[in-house]
Amino acid sequence: MSILVIGGDRLGNILSLLEEVGFKKVHHVTGRKNSATAIKIPCDVKMILVLTDFVNHNLAKKIKSQAKDQQVPICFCKRSCSAVSQVLQSQEISA
């Protein structure tokens, strides 16, 4: 199972949390202007996680539209382990 994380320069402990929960592959895009223009959702992604304090509204809107078109669940949260954990629990994905 793989996940696409958008936002944040580094994932830190969030990466460990995602691996603990069962995501074998984590695709990460920082969301900065140079990487944000050409974001494409990889075909093996089962979920998208957007770290809201590190992306702008236009990028969030664009990725939300792509996720809807490809029927991939998308979640939005702040960049903290507790926020990510709460989102994963709400999606019934837990360690």
DSSP file (Angstrom, degrees, kcal/mol; ACC not computed):
  #  RESIDUE AA STRUCTURE BP1 BP2  ACC     N-H-->O    O-->H-N    N-H-->O    O-->H-N    TCO  KAPPA ALPHA  PHI   PSI    X-CA   Y-CA   Z-CA
    1    1 A M              0   0    0      0, 0.0    23,-1.9     0, 0.0    24,-1.4   0.000 360.0 360.0 360.0 136.6    0.0    0.0    0.0
    2    2 A S  E     -ab  25  45A   0     42,-0.7    44,-2.8    21,-0.2    45,-0.7  -0.891 360.0-159.0-127.3 158.5    1.4    3.4   -0.9
    3    3 A I  E     -ab  26  47A   0     22,-2.0    24,-3.1    -2,-0.3     2,-0.6  -0.964  13.3-138.7-134.7 147.6    0.5    7.0    0.1
    4    4 A L  E     -ab  27  48A   0     43,-2.3    45,-3.1    -2,-0.3     2,-0.5  -0.950  19.1-165.8-107.4 121.4    1.2   10.4   -1.5
    5    5 A V  E     -ab  28  49A   0     22,-3.4    24,-2.6    -2,-0.6     2,-0.5  -0.934   2.1-166.3-109.7 127.4    2.1   13.1    1.1
    6    6 A I  E     +ab  29  50A   0     43,-2.7    45,-3.1    -2,-0.5    24,-0.2  -0.960  49.6  29.7-117.9 124.9    2.0   16.7   -0.1
    7    7 A G  S    S+     0   0    0     22,-3.0    24,-0.2    -2,-0.5    22,-0.1  -0.169  72.3  72.9 113.2 154.7    3.6   19.5    1.9
    8    8 A G        -     0   0    0     22,-0.5    -1,-0.3    46,-0.3     3,-0.1   0.475  65.9-120.0  81.2 135.7    6.4   19.9    4.3
    9    9 A D  S    S+     0   0    0      1,-0.2     2,-0.3    22,-0.1    21,-0.1   0.887  99.9  19.0 -73.0 -39.0   10.1   19.9    3.5
   10   10 A R        -     0   0    0      1,-0.1    -1,-0.2    20,-0.1     0, 0.0  -0.967  60.9-153.5-131.4 147.9   10.7   16.9    5.7
   11   11 A L    >   +     0   0    0     -2,-0.3     3,-2.0     1,-0.2     4,-0.1   0.740  30.0 173.3 -92.2 -25.5    8.3   14.3    7.1
   12   12 A G  T >> S-     0   0    0      1,-0.3     3,-0.9     2,-0.2     4,-0.6  -0.306  71.3  -1.6  57.7-128.5   10.4   13.4   10.2
   13   13 A N  H 3> S+     0   0    0      1,-0.2     4,-2.2     2,-0.2    -1,-0.3   0.656 122.0  75.9 -71.0 -16.4    8.5   11.1   12.5
   14   14 A I  H <> S+     0   0    0     -3,-2.0     4,-2.6     1,-0.2    -1,-0.2   0.882  90.5  57.1 -62.1 -36.9    5.4   11.2   10.2
   15   15 A L  H <> S+     0   0    0     -3,-0.9     4,-2.1     1,-0.2    -1,-0.2   0.924 107.2  47.2 -59.4 -45.6    7.3    8.8    7.9
   16   16 A S  H  X S+     0   0    0     -4,-0.6     4,-2.4     1,-0.2    -1,-0.2   0.903 111.1  52.1 -62.2 -41.9    7.7    6.3   10.7
   17   17 A L  H  X S+     0   0    0     -4,-2.2     4,-1.8     1,-0.2    -2,-0.2   0.917 109.5  48.6 -61.1 -45.0    4.1    6.6   11.7
   18   18 A L  H  X>S+     0   0    0     -4,-2.6     5,-2.3     1,-0.2     4,-0.9   0.890 112.2  48.6 -64.2 -39.7    2.9    5.9    8.1
   19   19 A E  H  <5S+     0   0    0     -4,-2.1     3,-0.5     1,-0.2    -1,-0.2   0.884 109.0  54.0 -67.1 -38.1    5.2    2.9    7.8
   20   20 A E  H  <5S+     0   0    0     -4,-2.4    -2,-0.2     1,-0.2    -1,-0.2   0.875 105.8  53.3 -60.7 -38.5    3.9    1.6   11.2
   21   21 A V  H  <5S-     0   0    0     -4,-1.8    -1,-0.2    -5,-0.2    -2,-0.2   0.706 129.9 -92.6 -73.9 -20.4    0.3    1.8    9.9
   22   22 A G  T  <5S+     0   0    0     -4,-0.9     2,-0.9    -3,-0.5    -3,-0.2   0.482  76.4 139.5 124.2   3.9    1.2   -0.2    6.8
   23   23 A F      < -     0   0    0     -5,-2.3    -1,-0.3     1,-0.2   -21,-0.2  -0.713  26.7-174.5 -81.1 110.8    2.1    2.1    4.0
   24   24 A K  S    S+     0   0    0    -23,-1.9     2,-0.4    -2,-0.9   -22,-0.2   0.814  70.8  36.3 -75.5 -31.9    5.1    0.4    2.4
   25   25 A K  E     -a    2   0A   0    -24,-1.4   -22,-2.0    -3,-0.1     2,-0.6  -0.987  66.3-165.1-129.3 130.4    5.9    3.2    0.0
   26   26 A V  E     -a    3   0A   0     -2,-0.4     2,-0.5   -24,-0.2   -22,-0.2  -0.951   4.2-161.6-117.9 113.8    5.6    6.9    0.7
   27   27 A H  E     -a    4   0A   0    -24,-3.1   -22,-3.4    -2,-0.6     2,-0.4  -0.815  16.1-166.0 -89.3 131.0    5.6    9.4   -2.2
   28   28 A H  E     -a    5   0A   0     -2,-0.5     2,-0.4   -24,-0.2   -22,-0.2  -0.978  16.7-179.7-127.5 130.2    6.5   12.9   -0.9
   29   29 A V  E     -a    6   0A   0    -24,-2.6   -22,-3.0    -2,-0.4    -2,-0.0  -0.997  22.0-146.3-123.7 126.5    6.1   16.2   -2.7
   30   30 A T        -     0   0    0     -2,-0.4   -22,-0.5   -24,-0.2    -1,-0.1   0.818  26.7-133.8 -65.0 -31.2    7.2   19.3   -0.8
   31   31 A G        +     0   0    0      1,-0.3    25,-0.3   -24,-0.2    -1,-0.1   0.479  54.6 143.5  89.2   1.7    4.5   21.5   -2.4
   32   32 A R    >>  -     0   0    0    -24,-0.1     4,-2.4     1,-0.1     3,-1.0  -0.316  68.4 -97.0 -70.5 162.9    7.0   24.3   -3.1
   33   33 A K  H 3> S+     0   0    0      1,-0.3     4,-0.9     2,-0.2    -1,-0.1   0.834 121.5  52.0 -53.2 -41.3    6.5   26.2   -6.3
   34   34 A N  H 34 S+     0   0    0      1,-0.2    -1,-0.3     2,-0.2     4,-0.2   0.813 120.6  33.2 -70.2 -27.9    9.0   24.3   -8.3
   35   35 A S  H <4 S+     0   0    0     -3,-1.0     3,-0.5     1,-0.1    -2,-0.2   0.661 109.3  66.9 -97.7 -17.9    7.5   20.9   -7.4
   36   36 A A  H >< S+     0   0    0     -4,-2.4     3,-0.9     1,-0.2    -2,-0.2   0.726  85.1  69.7 -78.2 -21.7    3.9   21.9   -7.2
   37   37 A T  T 3< S+     0   0    0     -4,-0.9    -1,-0.2     1,-0.2    -2,-0.1   0.801 107.1  33.5 -70.5 -27.9    3.3   22.7  -10.8
   38   38 A A  T 3  S+     0   0    0     -3,-0.5     2,-0.4    -4,-0.2    -1,-0.2  -0.147  75.1 153.9-123.2  39.5    3.5   19.2  -12.1
   39   39 A I    <   +     0   0    0     -3,-0.9     2,-0.4    -8,-0.0    -3,-0.1  -0.561  15.4 178.0 -73.0 124.9    2.1   17.0   -9.4
   40   40 A K        -     0   0    0     -2,-0.4    -2,-0.1    26,-0.0    23,-0.0  -0.987  32.0-119.1-124.7 137.7    0.6   13.8  -10.8
   41   41 A I        -     0   0    0     -2,-0.4     7,-0.0     1,-0.1    -2,-0.0  -0.652  32.1-123.6 -77.9 119.7   -0.9   11.1   -8.6
   42   42 A P    >   -     0   0    0      0, 0.0     3,-1.4     0, 0.0    -1,-0.1  -0.303  18.4-121.1 -60.9 148.7    1.1    7.9   -9.0
   43   43 A C  T 3  S+     0   0    0      1,-0.3    -2,-0.0     3,-0.0     0, 0.0   0.726 108.2  56.7 -67.5 -22.7   -1.1    5.0  -10.1
   44   44 A D  T 3  S+     0   0    0    -43,-0.0   -42,-0.7   -41,-0.0     2,-0.3   0.423  78.2 118.9 -90.3   3.0   -0.2    2.8   -7.0
   45   45 A V  E <   -b    2   0A   0     -3,-1.4   -42,-0.2     1,-0.1     3,-0.1  -0.520  36.8-179.1 -75.3 130.4   -1.4    5.4   -4.4
   46   46 A K  E    S+     0   0A   0    -44,-2.8     2,-0.3     1,-0.3   -43,-0.2   0.554  70.4  14.5-101.4 -13.8   -4.2    4.3   -2.2
   47   47 A M  E     -b    3   0A   0    -45,-0.7   -43,-2.3    25,-0.1     2,-0.4  -0.985  61.9-143.1-159.8 149.9   -4.5    7.6   -0.2
   48   48 A I  E     -bc   4  74A   0     25,-2.3    27,-2.5    -2,-0.3     2,-0.5  -0.972  11.9-166.3-119.4 134.1   -3.4   11.2   -0.4
   49   49 A L  E     -bc   5  75A   0    -45,-3.1   -43,-2.7    -2,-0.4     2,-0.6  -0.980   4.1-163.7-121.1 119.7   -2.4   13.2    2.7
   50   50 A V  E     -bc   6  76A   0     25,-3.0    27,-2.4    -2,-0.5     2,-1.0  -0.914  13.2-146.4-107.3 122.0   -2.1   17.0    2.4
   51   51 A L  E >   - c   0  77A   0    -45,-3.1     3,-1.8    -2,-0.6    27,-0.2  -0.763  16.0-160.4 -87.1 101.8   -0.2   18.8    5.1
   52   52 A T  G >  S+     0   0    0     25,-2.3     3,-0.9    -2,-1.0    26,-0.2   0.714  80.2  62.7 -64.7 -27.3   -2.3   22.0    5.1
   53   53 A D  G 3  S+     0   0    0     24,-0.4    -1,-0.3     1,-0.2    25,-0.1   0.439 108.2  44.8 -80.3   5.3    0.2   24.3    6.8
   54   54 A F  G <  S+     0   0    0     -3,-1.8     2,-0.3   -48,-0.2   -46,-0.3   0.257 103.5  65.0-129.7  12.3    2.7   23.8    3.9
   55   55 A V  S <  S-     0   0    0     -3,-0.9     2,-0.1    -4,-0.1   -23,-0.1  -0.954  72.6-122.5-133.4 155.0    0.6   24.2    0.8
   56   56 A N     >  -     0   0    0     -2,-0.3     4,-2.2   -25,-0.3     5,-0.2  -0.465  31.9-105.1 -91.5 169.4   -1.4   27.0   -0.8
   57   57 A H  H  > S+     0   0    0      1,-0.2     4,-2.5     2,-0.2     5,-0.2   0.859 116.7  55.1 -63.1 -37.8   -5.0   26.9   -1.7
   58   58 A N  H  > S+     0   0    0      2,-0.2     4,-2.3     1,-0.2    -1,-0.2   0.912 109.7  46.3 -64.9 -41.6   -4.5   26.5   -5.4
   59   59 A L  H  > S+     0   0    0      2,-0.2     4,-2.7     1,-0.2     5,-0.3   0.923 112.6  50.4 -65.7 -43.4   -2.4   23.4   -5.0
   60   60 A A  H  X S+     0   0    0     -4,-2.2     4,-2.0     1,-0.2    -2,-0.2   0.906 112.0  48.1 -60.6 -41.5   -4.8   21.9   -2.5
   61   61 A K  H  X S+     0   0    0     -4,-2.5     4,-1.9     2,-0.2    -1,-0.2   0.903 112.1  49.4 -65.2 -41.6   -7.7   22.6   -5.0
   62   62 A K  H  X S+     0   0    0     -4,-2.3     4,-2.0     1,-0.2    -2,-0.2   0.928 113.8  43.9 -64.7 -46.5   -5.8   21.0   -7.9
   63   63 A I  H  X S+     0   0    0     -4,-2.7     4,-2.4     1,-0.2    -1,-0.2   0.850 111.1  55.3 -70.7 -32.7   -4.8   17.9   -6.0
   64   64 A K  H  X S+     0   0    0     -4,-2.0     4,-2.0    -5,-0.3    -1,-0.2   0.900 108.4  48.7 -64.1 -40.5   -8.3   17.5   -4.6
   65   65 A S  H  X S+     0   0    0     -4,-1.9     4,-2.3     2,-0.2    -2,-0.2   0.912 111.8  48.3 -65.5 -43.7   -9.7   17.6   -8.1
   66   66 A Q  H  X S+     0   0    0     -4,-2.0     4,-2.1     1,-0.2    -2,-0.2   0.901 110.7  51.6 -63.1 -40.9   -7.2   15.0   -9.3
   67   67 A A  H  X>S+     0   0    0     -4,-2.4     5,-2.5     1,-0.2     4,-0.6   0.899 109.9  49.1 -63.6 -40.4   -8.0   12.8   -6.4
   68   68 A K  H ><5S+     0   0    0     -4,-2.0     3,-0.7     3,-0.2    -1,-0.2   0.920 110.5  50.5 -64.7 -43.7  -11.8   13.0   -7.1
   69   69 A D  H 3<5S+     0   0    0     -4,-2.3    -1,-0.2     1,-0.2    -2,-0.2   0.868 117.9  38.7 -61.8 -37.4  -11.2   12.1  -10.8
   70   70 A Q  H 3<5S-     0   0    0     -4,-2.1    -1,-0.2    -5,-0.2    -2,-0.2   0.409 109.0-123.4 -95.1   1.6   -9.1    9.1   -9.8
   71   71 A Q  T <<5 +     0   0    0     -3,-0.7    -3,-0.2    -4,-0.6    -4,-0.1   0.905  58.2 149.8  56.3  47.1  -11.3    8.1   -6.9
   72   72 A V      < -     0   0    0     -5,-2.5    -1,-0.2    -6,-0.1   -25,-0.1  -0.934  51.0-114.4-107.8 129.3   -8.5    8.2   -4.4
   73   73 A P        -     0   0    0      0, 0.0   -25,-2.3     0, 0.0     2,-0.4  -0.371  33.7-162.3 -63.0 140.8   -9.3    9.2   -0.8
   74   74 A I  E     -c   48   0A   0    -27,-0.2     2,-0.3   -25,-0.0   -25,-0.2  -0.982   7.7-171.4-129.4 138.7   -7.7   12.5    0.3
   75   75 A C  E     -c   49   0A   0    -27,-2.5   -25,-3.0    -2,-0.4     2,-0.4  -0.955   8.8-152.5-129.5 147.9   -7.2   13.8    3.8
   76   76 A F  E     +c   50   0A   0     -2,-0.3     2,-0.3   -27,-0.2   -25,-0.2  -0.968  29.5 139.4-121.1 134.7   -6.1   17.2    5.0
   77   77 A C  E     -c   51   0A   0    -27,-2.4   -25,-2.3    -2,-0.4   -24,-0.4  -0.977  49.4 -86.4-160.4 170.7   -4.3   17.8    8.3
   78   78 A K        -     0   0    0     -2,-0.3     2,-1.7   -27,-0.2     6,-0.1  -0.355  52.9 -94.4 -77.2 165.3   -1.5   19.8   10.0
   79   79 A R  S    S+     0   0    0    -28,-0.1     2,-0.3     4,-0.1    -1,-0.1  -0.596  85.0 105.0 -86.3  81.4    2.0   18.6   10.0
   80   80 A S  S  > S-     0   0    0     -2,-1.7     4,-2.5     1,-0.1     5,-0.2  -0.977  74.5-122.0-152.3 150.2    2.2   16.8   13.3
   81   81 A C  H  > S+     0   0    0     -2,-0.3     4,-2.7     1,-0.2     5,-0.2   0.888 113.1  52.1 -61.0 -39.0    2.2   13.1   14.3
   82   82 A S  H  > S+     0   0    0      2,-0.2     4,-2.1     1,-0.2    -1,-0.2   0.907 110.8  46.9 -66.6 -40.2   -0.9   13.5   16.4
   83   83 A A  H  > S+     0   0    0      2,-0.2     4,-2.0     1,-0.2    -2,-0.2   0.919 114.4  47.2 -66.4 -42.9   -2.9   15.2   13.6
   84   84 A V  H  X S+     0   0    0     -4,-2.5     4,-2.5     1,-0.2    -2,-0.2   0.911 111.1  52.2 -64.0 -42.5   -1.8   12.6   11.1
   85   85 A S  H  X S+     0   0    0     -4,-2.7     4,-2.2    -5,-0.2    -1,-0.2   0.905 108.8  50.0 -60.1 -43.1   -2.7    9.8   13.5
   86   86 A Q  H  X S+     0   0    0     -4,-2.1     4,-2.1     2,-0.2    -1,-0.2   0.901 111.0  49.3 -62.9 -41.3   -6.2   11.3   14.0
   87   87 A V  H  X S+     0   0    0     -4,-2.0     4,-1.3     2,-0.2    -2,-0.2   0.918 110.9  49.5 -64.9 -43.0   -6.8   11.5   10.3
   88   88 A L  H  <>S+     0   0    0     -4,-2.5     5,-3.4     1,-0.2    -1,-0.2   0.886 110.6  50.6 -64.9 -38.1   -5.6    7.9    9.8
   89   89 A Q  H ><5S+     0   0    0     -4,-2.2     3,-1.4     3,-0.2    -1,-0.2   0.883 107.1  53.7 -66.0 -37.7   -8.0    6.7   12.6
   90   90 A S  H 3<5S+     0   0    0     -4,-2.1    -1,-0.2     1,-0.3    -2,-0.2   0.784 109.4  48.7 -67.4 -24.8  -10.9    8.6   11.0
   91   91 A Q  T 3<5S-     0   0    0     -4,-1.3    -1,-0.3     2,-0.2    -2,-0.2   0.333 119.8-114.6 -92.0   5.3  -10.1    6.7    7.8
   92   92 A E  T < 5S+     0   0    0     -3,-1.4     2,-0.5     1,-0.2    -3,-0.2   0.850  75.6 131.4  61.6  38.0  -10.0    3.4    9.8
   93   93 A I      < +     0   0    0     -5,-3.4     2,-0.3    -8,-0.1    -1,-0.2  -0.968  28.8 151.7-117.1 112.0   -6.3    3.0    9.1
   94   94 A S              0   0    0     -2,-0.5    -9,-0.0   -73,-0.2    -5,-0.0  -0.951 360.0 360.0-142.0 161.5   -4.4    2.2   12.3
   95   95 A A              0   0    0     -2,-0.3    -1,-0.0   -73,-0.0   -73,-0.0   0.474 360.0 360.0 -73.5 360.0   -1.4    0.4   13.5
